[in-house]
Amino acid sequence: MRSSSEVGAPALVRLRGVAVAAVVGVVFAMTAASAASAAPVGTIPPGASATSGTVVAWGDNAFGQTAVPAGLADVVAIAAGRFHSLALRSDGTVTAWGNNSVGQTVVPAGLADVVAIAAGGYHSLALRSDGTVTAWGYDIWGQTAVPAGLADVVAIAAGGDHSLALHSDGTVTAWGDNSVGQTVVPAGLADVVAIAAGLDHSLALHSDGTVTAWGSNGSGQTAVPAGLADVVAIAAGDHSLALHSDGTVTAWGSNFFGQSAVPAGLANVVAITAGYVLSMAIVGVASVDEVAPVPSAAQAPAANAAGWNNTDVTVSWNWSDGDGSGIDPAACQATTTSVGEGAQILSGSCTDRAGNTGTATHPVKIDKTAPTLRPTLKGGLIWYGSKVTVKANATDRGGSGIASSSCQPVNTSTPGPRTLTCTATDRAGNTTTVTVDYVVGLTVTKLSPPAKTKTKAGSAVPVTFTLSGSGGKPIPATLAQQLSTTCAVKVTLRGNTATCATYNPTKRTFTATVKIPKNLTPRSVIPISITAIAGTTTIASATTSVTIARETHRTEHPEQSHR
């Protein structure tokens, strides 16, 4: 294990266009267009000047580590190792200078599309836009031997002689020196959002604001303080730093140079960095936020023109905090969804980081129940030519009320089966449709012979009748002729084959003659049925009957036979 004076770990922070990297003996400042408005960081050496995107360095220059290359510009990030320096330019290329005893400043040929850099004791790392990592420099501990297949990397960190990579899925890969367990990533480590590499230890910040540490604990640098929470940034040297969401800082580990002794009253910190034996913090301007978050409610799905929905509704609150402390996502209700039916008031709340709580309400009206229909027509037989009006009788149990309801007209102009359709829609847009089957029928009138008319066995009996519609009015001759032509009207004597009835347009009657069998018993009553059919549906029916008369035989008187 190395002493803190042997090698230095890089640290990099950004704030409003200013990036600062610190390590033992070296401090960098990168200026940007907004740097003039940022809080001062260190002091630019006498005679030095800076323009947008350039770098200023001062301190130990034994290996040229503070001799910024002439013409270096368009710099967007910097990092400092023990005795070397790195700069990332806006075009994704990297410049390195300083000690090159182990190749730490020999940038690999063709290195491009770089989005982040890190400098270790004597090695360098670059993260490319495709999520892969390139490493160069000292490799005695394997710190530049990037693991095969390493991908989906979103952040990198370089320690004394080890390297860390954070993946997009919140897991961490470590490689290099493992003499004190600094590359043994704890089993199950997940939900990581930031990493830091110290001299001989490693830190991981979780999405829930907690910190995990592993590696050397010779100075307590991996003994995370009990109850440490609400952390938003981490840094590591031979000690560890944590920045809390409230702008305060916690430090632990080596304190030989006071690097873990957080100054009394330090507050409103917006960024931290750590050299191996020093700590730095950028302090923002204290601000007061006394205004609660406000929502911009958006309802989905939107209500219809009547102000109703026929499904559950979700309101997205879209909170914003105008006074700048920012909303706390964990303390803000993102959405509220309706439950059940009827008029409801959905509510939400949100607390910003200053502790102000805003509340909001949003009225909705929900009706998910379709109307009920009970048409006045119940089905069955309706007389031909009759006038029938049907009411839908729609009711709505969902609460929005009936918007419209109707039934089709009843068609009695043609005999036969028919279907009536009724529809109702409520104000929420729910629709119900019901159908009612009915038959347009005819009546049999002026039926002859009347029931039980006496007739002789073996005789021919003509059956006559009229087919009528509503009010007993005979059906039109064209309809009657059509029924006659298609043999739709039949007369049947019990047990015999049906006989087609023919239509007499002059008398407006139907006639069919039935033959009475000869072998019938006197006084027998023989039914006669009349039916009219449309397709397979009976549209008219009636019955009559005949009674078989007794035969009378004429007998001569005995006396007359001798006359």
Backbone torsions as a table, in degrees:
resi	resn	phi	psi	omega
1	MET	NA	134.3	-176.4
2	ARG	-86.5	154.7	173.2
3	SER	-81.6	162.0	-176.0
4	SER	-68.6	-11.8	179.9
5	SER	-90.2	-6.5	-175.6
6	GLU	-81.4	-48.9	-177.1
7	VAL	-135.2	163.7	-179.3
8	GLY	-124.7	144.7	177.8
9	ALA	-99.2	143.0	-179.1
10	PRO	-78.2	156.9	172.2
11	ALA	-147.7	138.8	-175.0
12	LEU	-137.6	131.2	175.0
13	VAL	-132.0	158.0	176.7
14	ARG	-130.8	142.8	175.5
15	LEU	-156.8	114.6	175.5
16	ARG	47.5	46.6	176.7
17	GLY	87.8	-1.0	178.6
18	VAL	-109.8	129.1	175.7
19	ALA	-119.7	137.1	-177.8
20	VAL	-129.5	132.7	174.6
21	ALA	-124.6	136.7	-177.1
22	ALA	-133.8	142.7	173.4
23	VAL	-151.3	171.5	-177.4
24	VAL	-52.4	118.3	172.8
25	GLY	84.5	-6.7	-176.4
26	VAL	-133.2	136.8	172.7
27	VAL	-130.9	136.0	177.2
28	PHE	-115.1	148.6	166.4
29	ALA	-134.2	131.2	176.5
30	MET	-109.6	124.2	-177.4
31	THR	-93.3	151.4	177.0
32	ALA	-140.4	178.2	-174.2
33	ALA	-58.4	-32.4	-177.2
34	SER	-96.9	7.2	-174.1
35	ALA	-61.9	-29.6	-176.9
36	ALA	-64.1	-25.6	-178.4
37	SER	-92.1	-5.4	-177.8
38	ALA	-85.3	162.6	177.4
39	ALA	-64.3	139.4	-178.8
40	PRO	-58.4	140.6	176.7
41	VAL	-125.1	108.8	-179.4
42	GLY	66.5	-160.7	179.6
43	THR	-135.4	127.7	177.2
44	ILE	-70.1	131.3	-177.6
45	PRO	-57.2	153.0	179.8
46	PRO	-55.9	135.4	177.7
47	GLY	86.4	-10.1	179.8
48	ALA	-86.0	149.2	175.7
49	SER	-140.2	161.1	-177.9
50	ALA	-141.8	144.6	173.8
51	THR	-122.6	173.7	-174.9
52	SER	-54.4	128.9	175.5
53	GLY	77.0	12.1	176.7
54	THR	-102.4	171.7	-175.0
55	VAL	-122.4	138.3	173.1
56	VAL	-118.9	133.5	179.8
57	ALA	-133.7	147.4	177.4
58	TRP	-151.7	162.9	-177.8
59	GLY	116.8	-152.1	-177.9
60	ASP	-59.5	126.4	-179.7
61	ASN	-127.0	30.5	-176.3
62	ALA	-60.1	-30.0	-179.3
63	PHE	-115.6	17.7	179.8
64	GLY	77.5	15.3	-175.8
65	GLN	-68.8	-17.3	176.5
66	THR	-107.6	7.4	178.0
67	ALA	-89.4	85.3	-176.7
68	VAL	-61.7	129.1	-178.9
69	PRO	-55.6	138.2	178.3
70	ALA	-60.5	137.8	176.6
71	GLY	81.1	0.3	178.2
72	LEU	-63.4	123.0	-177.0
73	ALA	-148.4	176.2	179.3
74	ASP	56.2	36.9	-178.9
75	VAL	-84.2	135.1	-179.6
76	VAL	-116.7	-12.6	177.8
77	ALA	-158.6	150.9	179.3
78	ILE	-136.6	158.5	176.5
79	ALA	-150.9	148.3	-178.5
80	ALA	-126.7	129.8	173.9
81	GLY	-97.8	-160.3	-177.4
82	ARG	-63.0	-51.5	-178.5
83	PHE	-134.4	23.1	179.0
84	HIS	-141.8	165.8	-174.7
85	SER	-135.5	150.9	179.8
86	LEU	-129.7	148.2	174.0
87	ALA	-138.4	133.0	176.5
88	LEU	-103.7	125.8	-179.5
89	ARG	-96.1	164.7	-176.0
90	SER	-64.3	-20.1	179.3
91	ASP	-87.4	6.4	176.5
92	GLY	84.0	11.4	176.8
93	THR	-102.1	165.4	-174.3
94	VAL	-124.9	138.8	172.6
95	THR	-117.0	138.9	-179.9
96	ALA	-132.0	146.8	177.2
97	TRP	-153.0	166.1	-177.7
98	GLY	108.0	-155.1	-176.8
99	ASN	-58.8	129.9	179.0
100	ASN	-126.1	31.2	-175.3
101	SER	-61.8	-27.0	-179.9
102	VAL	-127.2	26.6	175.0
103	GLY	79.5	14.4	-175.6
104	GLN	-69.1	-15.9	178.0
105	THR	-109.6	8.2	177.3
106	VAL	-90.1	91.1	-178.5
107	VAL	-65.1	127.7	-179.1
108	PRO	-54.4	138.4	180.0
109	ALA	-59.7	135.5	176.4
110	GLY	81.1	2.2	179.6
111	LEU	-62.8	123.2	-176.4
112	ALA	-150.3	175.3	179.0
113	ASP	56.2	35.7	179.7
114	VAL	-83.0	137.5	-179.7
115	VAL	-118.4	-11.3	178.2
116	ALA	-158.1	151.6	179.6
117	ILE	-134.1	158.2	174.8
118	ALA	-149.5	145.1	179.8
119	ALA	-123.3	126.8	177.1
120	GLY	-97.4	-162.2	-180.0
121	GLY	-55.8	-55.7	-178.9
122	TYR	-137.0	26.2	177.9
123	HIS	-140.6	166.7	-175.8
124	SER	-133.3	148.8	178.9
125	LEU	-128.7	147.9	174.1
126	ALA	-137.7	131.2	176.4
127	LEU	-101.8	126.4	179.8
128	ARG	-95.7	164.7	-175.9
129	SER	-64.2	-20.5	179.4
130	ASP	-86.8	6.4	176.4
131	GLY	84.3	11.2	176.5
132	THR	-102.1	166.2	-174.1
133	VAL	-126.0	138.0	173.1
134	THR	-116.3	138.4	-178.8
135	ALA	-132.8	147.8	176.8
136	TRP	-152.1	163.8	-177.9
137	GLY	108.9	-153.0	-175.3
138	TYR	-61.4	130.5	-176.0
139	ASP	-133.3	21.8	-177.2
140	ILE	-61.1	-27.5	179.5
141	TRP	-104.1	8.3	-179.4
142	GLY	79.7	16.0	-175.8
143	GLN	-70.0	-17.4	176.1
144	THR	-107.0	5.1	178.3
145	ALA	-85.7	81.9	-177.6
146	VAL	-59.6	128.4	-178.7
147	PRO	-56.9	139.3	179.1
148	ALA	-59.6	136.4	177.2
149	GLY	80.5	3.7	179.5
150	LEU	-61.6	124.2	-175.8
151	ALA	-152.6	175.3	178.7
152	ASP	55.8	36.6	-179.9
153	VAL	-86.3	137.8	179.8
154	VAL	-119.2	-11.4	178.2
155	ALA	-157.3	152.3	179.8
156	ILE	-134.0	158.6	175.4
157	ALA	-149.4	144.0	179.9
158	ALA	-122.8	126.8	177.5
159	GLY	-99.1	-160.7	180.0
160	GLY	-55.5	-57.5	179.1
161	ASP	-138.6	29.1	176.7
162	HIS	-140.6	166.6	-175.3
163	SER	-133.3	149.6	178.6
164	LEU	-129.1	148.5	174.6
165	ALA	-136.6	132.9	177.2
166	LEU	-102.8	128.4	-179.5
167	HIS	-92.8	161.6	-178.5
168	SER	-63.8	-21.9	179.2
169	ASP	-87.8	7.1	176.3
170	GLY	85.9	10.7	176.3
171	THR	-100.7	167.5	-174.4
172	VAL	-128.9	139.5	172.4
173	THR	-116.8	138.3	-179.8
174	ALA	-131.3	147.1	176.7
175	TRP	-153.0	164.2	-177.8
176	GLY	109.7	-153.4	-177.5
177	ASP	-57.4	128.2	178.4
178	ASN	-126.7	28.0	-175.2
179	SER	-60.9	-26.6	179.3
180	VAL	-127.4	25.6	174.4
181	GLY	81.1	14.8	-175.7
182	GLN	-69.9	-15.6	177.1
183	THR	-109.7	8.1	176.6
184	VAL	-88.9	90.4	-178.3
185	VAL	-63.9	127.9	-178.7
186	PRO	-54.9	138.5	179.0
187	ALA	-59.2	136.3	177.0
188	GLY	79.7	4.1	179.6
189	LEU	-61.0	124.4	-175.8
190	ALA	-152.7	174.6	178.7
191	ASP	56.4	35.8	179.9
192	VAL	-85.7	137.9	180.0
193	VAL	-118.9	-12.2	178.0
194	ALA	-156.7	152.5	179.3
195	ILE	-133.6	157.6	174.8
196	ALA	-147.8	143.5	179.8
197	ALA	-120.9	125.1	176.9
198	GLY	-97.2	-163.7	-179.9
199	LEU	-57.5	-53.3	-178.1
200	ASP	-137.2	23.3	178.3
201	HIS	-145.2	169.3	-175.8
202	SER	-133.1	150.2	178.9
203	LEU	-128.7	148.3	174.6
204	ALA	-136.2	132.1	177.2
205	LEU	-102.0	127.5	-179.3
206	HIS	-92.0	160.9	-179.0
207	SER	-63.8	-20.6	179.1
208	ASP	-88.1	6.9	176.5
209	GLY	86.2	9.7	176.5
210	THR	-100.3	167.1	-174.7
211	VAL	-128.1	138.8	172.5
212	THR	-116.1	139.0	-179.5
213	ALA	-131.5	146.8	176.2
214	TRP	-151.3	162.6	-177.5
215	GLY	110.0	-151.4	-176.7
216	SER	-61.9	136.9	175.6
217	ASN	-126.3	26.6	-177.0
218	GLY	-59.5	-29.1	178.8
219	SER	-116.9	17.0	-179.8
220	GLY	80.1	14.4	-174.7
221	GLN	-71.3	-16.7	175.7
222	THR	-106.9	5.8	177.2
223	ALA	-86.4	81.3	-177.2
224	VAL	-59.8	127.8	-178.5
225	PRO	-56.2	139.7	178.8
226	ALA	-60.2	136.3	177.3
227	GLY	79.8	4.6	179.6
228	LEU	-61.2	124.4	-175.3
229	ALA	-152.7	174.0	178.0
230	ASP	55.9	37.6	179.8
231	VAL	-87.3	138.6	-179.7
232	VAL	-119.9	-11.2	178.2
233	ALA	-157.3	153.0	-180.0
234	ILE	-135.8	159.1	175.3
235	ALA	-153.6	157.0	-176.5
236	ALA	-147.3	138.5	170.3
237	GLY	-126.9	-116.4	165.1
238	ASP	-94.3	13.8	178.9
239	HIS	-142.9	-178.4	-176.9
240	SER	-131.5	145.3	178.3
241	LEU	-127.7	148.0	175.5
242	ALA	-138.5	128.9	176.3
243	LEU	-100.0	128.6	-179.1
244	HIS	-93.0	159.8	-179.2
245	SER	-63.2	-20.2	179.2
246	ASP	-88.3	5.9	177.0
247	GLY	87.6	7.9	176.6
248	THR	-98.9	165.7	-175.5
249	VAL	-127.3	139.8	172.0
250	THR	-116.5	137.2	179.3
251	ALA	-131.0	147.7	175.6
252	TRP	-153.8	160.7	-177.9
253	GLY	110.8	-153.4	-177.0
254	SER	-57.2	137.8	180.0
255	ASN	-134.7	25.2	-176.3
256	PHE	-59.2	-35.4	179.6
257	PHE	-106.4	13.7	-178.7
258	GLY	80.0	13.0	-175.9
259	GLN	-68.5	-16.8	178.2
260	SER	-106.6	5.6	179.3
261	ALA	-92.6	90.7	-178.2
262	VAL	-63.4	127.8	-179.4
263	PRO	-56.5	138.8	178.9
264	ALA	-59.4	136.0	176.7
265	GLY	79.8	3.5	179.5
266	LEU	-62.6	122.4	-177.3
267	ALA	-149.3	172.9	179.4
268	ASN	56.2	34.4	179.1
269	VAL	-77.4	135.7	-179.4
270	VAL	-115.3	-12.4	178.1
271	ALA	-160.4	151.3	179.4
272	ILE	-134.4	156.8	170.4
273	THR	-150.7	160.9	-178.1
274	ALA	-137.6	128.7	162.7
275	GLY	-87.1	-179.1	-178.6
276	TYR	-66.2	-32.3	-177.9
277	VAL	-130.0	26.2	176.5
278	LEU	-149.4	160.0	178.3
279	SER	-129.9	144.9	178.1
280	MET	-134.6	147.8	177.8
281	ALA	-140.7	139.4	171.9
282	ILE	-96.9	125.2	-177.6
283	VAL	-102.4	126.8	177.9
284	GLY	-87.1	172.2	177.9
285	VAL	-76.3	127.5	179.8
286	ALA	-61.5	136.0	179.7
287	SER	-132.0	156.8	179.7
288	VAL	-113.7	128.6	177.7
289	ASP	-120.2	107.5	-179.8
290	GLU	-112.9	6.8	-176.6
291	VAL	-105.6	128.8	179.6
292	ALA	-72.3	153.4	176.3
293	PRO	-59.0	150.6	178.7
294	VAL	-121.7	147.2	-178.5
295	PRO	-97.4	163.1	167.5
296	SER	-129.9	83.5	-170.7
297	ALA	-66.6	136.5	176.6
298	ALA	-130.8	121.1	-177.1
299	GLN	-95.3	136.2	176.3
300	ALA	-139.6	128.4	-7.3
301	PRO	-73.4	160.2	179.4
302	ALA	-67.9	153.3	177.5
303	ALA	-70.3	156.1	177.0
304	ASN	-79.0	-176.0	-175.1
305	ALA	-62.2	-24.6	179.6
306	ALA	-88.0	-0.5	178.3
307	GLY	85.8	17.1	-176.6
308	TRP	-119.4	156.8	170.7
309	ASN	-124.0	149.1	176.1
310	ASN	-110.4	15.2	171.9
311	THR	-136.9	169.7	174.8
312	ASP	-60.8	149.6	-176.1
313	VAL	-117.5	138.3	174.4
314	THR	-115.4	129.3	177.2
315	VAL	-105.8	122.2	172.7
316	SER	-93.8	124.8	-170.7
317	TRP	-82.4	-31.2	176.9
318	ASN	52.2	62.5	-176.7
319	TRP	-70.1	147.3	172.8
320	SER	-140.5	154.8	-177.3
321	ASP	-126.3	103.9	-173.9
322	GLY	-70.4	-23.0	-175.3
323	ASP	-90.9	2.6	164.7
324	GLY	98.8	-13.4	-179.8
325	SER	-71.5	-24.4	178.0
326	GLY	89.6	148.1	178.8
327	ILE	-78.4	153.6	175.8
328	ASP	-100.5	105.5	-175.5
329	PRO	-54.6	-33.7	-178.9
330	ALA	-70.7	-18.1	-178.2
331	ALA	-112.1	16.9	-178.4
332	CYS	-124.9	130.1	178.6
333	GLN	-80.7	116.8	-176.0
334	ALA	-76.3	-43.8	-176.9
335	THR	-141.1	159.0	172.1
336	THR	-136.1	135.7	-177.4
337	THR	-118.4	138.8	-179.6
338	SER	-68.5	156.2	177.1
339	VAL	-133.6	128.7	177.4
340	GLY	81.5	-154.7	-175.8
341	GLU	-128.1	169.8	177.7
342	GLY	98.7	-178.9	177.7
343	ALA	-73.8	128.7	-177.3
344	GLN	-134.5	154.7	173.9
345	ILE	-115.2	109.0	177.1
346	LEU	-85.8	141.5	-176.6
347	SER	-132.4	154.8	177.1
348	GLY	-148.8	163.4	179.1
349	SER	-144.6	158.3	-179.4
350	CYS	-152.7	136.8	177.7
351	THR	-116.1	130.1	178.7
352	ASP	-85.3	177.8	-174.8
353	ARG	-72.9	-10.3	175.0
354	ALA	-91.3	-2.7	178.0
355	GLY	94.3	1.8	177.0
356	ASN	-77.7	135.3	-178.5
357	THR	-114.7	127.9	175.9
358	GLY	-109.1	145.2	177.6
359	THR	-124.8	157.0	-179.6
360	ALA	-149.9	151.8	175.2
361	THR	-131.1	155.1	-179.6
362	HIS	-147.9	119.3	-178.8
363	PRO	-80.8	141.3	174.3
364	VAL	-138.6	157.7	176.6
365	LYS	-129.7	122.3	-173.4
366	ILE	-120.2	129.1	172.7
367	ASP	-137.6	106.7	-177.5
368	LYS	-104.4	2.5	-175.5
369	THR	-101.6	126.1	-179.8
370	ALA	-72.4	153.6	178.9
371	PRO	-61.9	161.2	174.4
372	THR	-106.8	136.9	-179.9
373	LEU	-117.3	132.4	174.7
374	ARG	-133.5	77.8	-177.6
375	PRO	-58.4	147.6	-179.7
376	THR	-69.9	-20.5	174.6
377	LEU	-83.8	120.5	-176.3
378	LYS	-99.1	1.7	-177.1
379	GLY	101.3	-171.1	179.4
380	GLY	91.9	-149.4	-171.6
381	LEU	-101.1	133.6	174.0
382	ILE	-124.9	134.9	-175.1
383	TRP	-71.9	140.6	176.9
384	TYR	-56.0	132.3	177.2
385	GLY	80.8	0.0	-179.5
386	SER	-79.3	160.1	177.4
387	LYS	-106.9	116.2	-175.6
388	VAL	-125.4	127.5	175.3
389	THR	-110.8	128.8	-177.5
390	VAL	-111.6	131.8	174.3
391	LYS	-100.7	142.0	-176.7
392	ALA	-74.1	-31.0	-176.9
393	ASN	51.5	58.4	-178.2
394	ALA	-89.0	138.0	174.1
395	THR	-131.2	153.6	-177.5
396	ASP	-126.7	116.6	-179.8
397	ARG	-91.4	-9.1	-177.6
398	GLY	-81.8	-14.3	173.0
399	GLY	105.8	-17.0	-176.8
400	SER	-79.8	-23.6	-179.2
401	GLY	92.6	158.0	-178.8
402	ILE	-78.3	128.2	176.2
403	ALA	-90.5	-39.3	179.2
404	SER	-158.5	150.6	174.8
405	SER	-155.2	146.5	-179.3
406	SER	-164.9	159.3	172.8
407	CYS	-127.3	148.3	176.6
408	GLN	-63.2	154.4	174.7
409	PRO	-63.2	146.7	176.7
410	VAL	-83.2	122.1	-176.9
411	ASN	-96.9	111.3	178.2
412	THR	-114.1	19.2	-175.7
413	SER	-81.2	-14.2	179.4
414	THR	-137.4	130.0	179.2
415	PRO	-70.4	149.7	178.1
416	GLY	136.0	-178.1	-178.7
417	PRO	-75.7	144.9	-179.7
418	ARG	-140.8	160.7	175.4
419	THR	-128.5	130.7	177.9
420	LEU	-104.1	133.5	178.3
421	THR	-112.8	131.2	176.3
422	CYS	-122.6	141.7	-176.7
423	THR	-135.0	143.8	175.3
424	ALA	-139.8	140.6	177.4
425	THR	-128.6	132.7	177.1
426	ASP	-90.8	176.7	-174.5
427	ARG	-71.4	-13.7	176.5
428	ALA	-88.6	-6.5	178.6
429	GLY	97.2	3.4	175.3
430	ASN	-75.6	137.4	-176.5
431	THR	-125.7	138.6	175.1
432	THR	-124.6	138.4	176.0
433	THR	-128.8	130.8	175.6
434	VAL	-127.0	153.3	177.1
435	THR	-122.0	147.1	178.1
436	VAL	-128.0	124.6	177.2
437	ASP	-89.1	136.4	177.6
438	TYR	-145.2	168.5	-179.2
439	VAL	-126.4	129.1	172.1
440	VAL	-86.7	113.9	-172.1
441	GLY	-117.1	173.2	-179.8
442	LEU	-121.3	158.9	174.4
443	THR	-109.6	148.3	176.5
444	VAL	-96.3	117.7	-179.2
445	THR	-123.3	165.2	176.6
446	LYS	53.9	43.7	-177.2
447	LEU	-77.0	129.9	178.6
448	SER	-138.5	137.0	5.1
449	PRO	-78.1	156.1	174.9
450	PRO	-66.8	166.8	-177.0
451	ALA	-59.7	140.5	174.6
452	LYS	65.6	22.8	173.6
453	THR	-62.8	133.2	-177.5
454	LYS	-77.8	138.8	177.1
455	THR	-151.2	159.3	-178.3
456	LYS	-85.2	147.0	173.1
457	ALA	-60.8	138.9	179.8
458	GLY	85.2	0.1	-179.6
459	SER	-86.0	163.8	174.2
460	ALA	-101.0	127.3	-175.2
461	VAL	-115.1	116.2	174.9
462	PRO	-78.0	131.8	177.7
463	VAL	-111.4	122.3	-179.8
464	THR	-123.6	149.8	-179.7
465	PHE	-167.5	168.3	178.0
466	THR	-120.8	139.9	172.6
467	LEU	-98.1	126.3	-174.5
468	SER	-126.1	161.6	175.7
469	GLY	-108.0	-146.8	-177.9
470	SER	-59.9	136.5	178.4
471	GLY	73.6	13.0	178.7
472	GLY	75.9	12.0	-178.9
473	LYS	-79.5	127.2	-179.3
474	PRO	-57.6	145.6	-179.6
475	ILE	-69.4	158.1	179.8
476	PRO	-59.4	149.8	-177.8
477	ALA	-60.5	-35.6	-179.4
478	THR	-64.2	-40.3	178.3
479	LEU	-68.7	-42.9	-179.3
480	ALA	-62.8	-42.3	-179.9
481	GLN	-64.8	-37.0	178.5
482	GLN	-64.0	-43.3	178.9
483	LEU	-64.8	-38.2	-179.8
484	SER	-68.2	-44.7	-176.9
485	THR	-62.7	-36.1	-177.7
486	THR	-91.3	8.6	-179.0
487	CYS	54.2	39.8	179.4
488	ALA	-82.8	-12.0	179.8
489	VAL	-114.7	124.3	-174.7
490	LYS	-133.3	150.3	176.6
491	VAL	-120.4	132.0	-175.4
492	THR	-130.4	124.7	170.5
493	LEU	-87.5	138.8	-174.8
494	ARG	-49.5	127.2	176.9
495	GLY	81.2	-2.1	-178.6
496	ASN	-111.5	168.4	177.7
497	THR	-73.0	141.6	-179.7
498	ALA	-65.2	147.2	178.7
499	THR	-114.0	131.7	179.3
500	CYS	-69.6	134.2	177.3
501	ALA	-87.8	139.8	178.6
502	THR	-107.0	152.2	-174.6
503	TYR	-101.5	134.5	175.8
504	ASN	-107.9	103.1	-175.7
505	PRO	-65.6	-24.6	-180.0
506	THR	-69.3	-48.0	-179.3
507	LYS	-89.2	-10.5	-179.3
508	ARG	59.9	38.8	179.8
509	THR	-127.6	159.5	172.4
510	PHE	-103.4	144.2	179.8
511	THR	-137.1	140.2	171.6
512	ALA	-146.6	135.5	-179.2
513	THR	-101.8	128.7	179.0
514	VAL	-111.8	144.2	-178.1
515	LYS	-98.7	123.5	-180.0
516	ILE	-84.2	125.8	179.6
517	PRO	-60.0	152.4	-178.3
518	LYS	-79.6	-23.7	-171.1
519	ASN	-92.4	23.2	-177.3
520	LEU	-86.6	145.7	-179.2
521	THR	-74.9	136.8	176.1
522	PRO	-54.7	147.0	-178.7
523	ARG	72.2	4.1	174.3
524	SER	-69.6	140.9	177.2
525	VAL	-102.5	120.2	-174.8
526	ILE	-110.3	113.9	-179.7
527	PRO	-69.8	147.3	173.4
528	ILE	-127.2	125.9	-178.6
529	SER	-112.6	144.3	176.9
530	ILE	-118.6	128.4	178.3
531	THR	-135.7	144.9	171.8
532	ALA	-124.3	134.4	-172.2
533	ILE	-127.6	138.0	170.3
534	ALA	-115.4	106.5	-173.6
535	GLY	70.8	-112.3	175.9
536	THR	-115.0	9.6	-176.0
537	THR	-105.6	130.8	176.8
538	THR	-75.3	124.2	-178.8
539	ILE	-109.4	-9.7	175.7
540	ALA	-158.9	147.7	176.8
541	SER	-158.4	149.0	176.9
542	ALA	-161.6	163.5	177.2
543	THR	-136.2	150.9	169.5
544	THR	-142.2	-171.2	-179.4
545	SER	-161.4	164.0	173.1
546	VAL	-126.6	151.1	177.2
547	THR	-111.8	131.6	-179.2
548	ILE	-73.7	121.9	-178.1
549	ALA	-79.0	153.6	175.7
550	ARG	-74.9	142.0	178.6
551	GLU	-79.8	139.7	178.4
552	THR	-109.9	124.5	179.8
553	HIS	-108.3	129.6	-179.6
554	ARG	-82.1	123.4	-176.6
555	THR	-113.9	130.2	179.9
556	GLU	-81.5	144.9	177.5
557	HIS	-72.8	140.5	-176.7
558	PRO	-56.5	-35.0	-177.1
559	GLU	-69.3	-29.9	-177.2
560	GLN	-72.7	-22.1	-177.5
561	SER	-70.8	-15.4	-178.7
562	HIS	-103.8	3.9	-179.0
563	ARG	-82.3	NA	NA
